[in-house]
Amino acid sequence: IIITDHNVKKLYLKDLTNRFSIKNIKVNSYSVLNGEKSKSFKTLESLAEKIIKKGINRNDIIYAFGGGVIGDLTGFLSSILLRGVKFIQIPTTLLSQVDSSVGGKTAINSKLGKNLIGTFFQPSAVFIDPNTLNTLPKRELLAGYAEVVKYGLINDRFFFNWLNKNISDNLNLVPKNIIKIISTCVKKKAEIVRLDEKEKKIRMLLNLGHTFAHALENALNYRIRHGE
């Protein structure tokens, strides 16, 4: 089962489903509207009913194919369908590749705030293809880059200085730079999550900027990006 949004569906869904078809693996795909509004009970219920009607079982795998919204929504859905169905992240934005696809936080939004209804549910795998960033709008790229800078601020002066020195190449998606950025951030997050999966102590460091961001996003009805 593949869950994606309308943008990623247009750009990449056919390529992904073809990979499964070659191996004679049956795929059902579902797409939702782009943006935070899809992280709702309404969307969750709609997807759940459609997937159950198709006949899901615990041997199936659910793929989250998109940015942070899709990862959060799909992860939460996977954690509650049949009390837990294996899911795999294929993040397509910089923000989701360096941050939200790793760590097992899943959620939908409440009217009272962002990500207040969810579970800790680890993906079985995370597959990252940096080439999907080539179709990312500049605004989304910059919003994701805020997460990258966050990792430098938390505990890596050398990485932070390297980001400063290479800002032009980084934002122009020079391949070796992007691979360094993604791998560095994923390793850093994985190390912290391994020490404190349920966010009792050290994992709270990863919330630098997020607490303000979530409040602002909700207050402005998600007219601004998380990274902004």
Buried (B, 14 or more C-beta within 10 A) or exposed (E): BBBBBBBBBEBBBEEBBEEBEEEEEEBBBBBBEBBBBBBBEEBBEBBBEEBEEEEBEEEBBBBBBBBBBBBBBBBBBBBBBEEEBBBBBBBBBBBBBBBBBBBBBBBBBBEEEBBEBBBBBBBEEBEBEBEBBEEBEEEBBBBBBBBBBBBBBBEBEEBBEBBEEBEEEBBEBEEEBBEBBBEBBBEBBEEBBEEBBEBEEEBEBBEBBBEEBBEBBBEEEBEEBBBE
